[in-house]
Amino acid sequence: MKYTATLLFISLLSYISAQWKVKKVDNGFDTPYTVAYTDDAQSTFLKLENYKGIAFYLSNTYVCEETVTVDVSFLVNGEYSKYSIEANVSENKKSVFLFDDLSSETDVLKDFKACTIMKIRVNDNTCDTEIYEFKMSGSTAAYDAVLKQ
């Protein structure tokens, strides 16, 4: 019984840590703003930020090129919806901007809100190809919180 309770507790902890988090950011210069993020258990973050539209990006990774092709796959109702995009990379090469504006109702946004798992493959010809996986529970609430910014 104790073993089962411990496993349940560990499962709940991993589930809780995979939830989207919403945070107010105050950088000391601009009006405080809301961001939402989740991680892949390896310190890579998937983020939403409302700056002239909802930016959707991968952070705390490293890529070598200025632009990369990114394959995005959303698991919705047991089936994967796949998209391939040309993504921009931040100057310090630690963020990959998947969609500059995810604020209009598109198939991508519908899949984002409905999916349970999202996989991202960053195809970097100079560095290695990286695959990241994110549990997406709470993504609709996180999106709505950032949208209201």
Buried (B, 14 or more C-beta within 10 A) or exposed (E): EEEEEEEEEEEEEEEEEBBBEBEEEEEEEEEEBBBBBBBBEEEBBBBBBBEEEBBBBBBBBBBEBEEBBBBBBBBBEEEBBEBEBEBEBEEEBEBBBBBBEBBEEEEBBEBBBBBEBBBBBBBBEEBEEBEBBBBBBBBEBBBEBBBEB
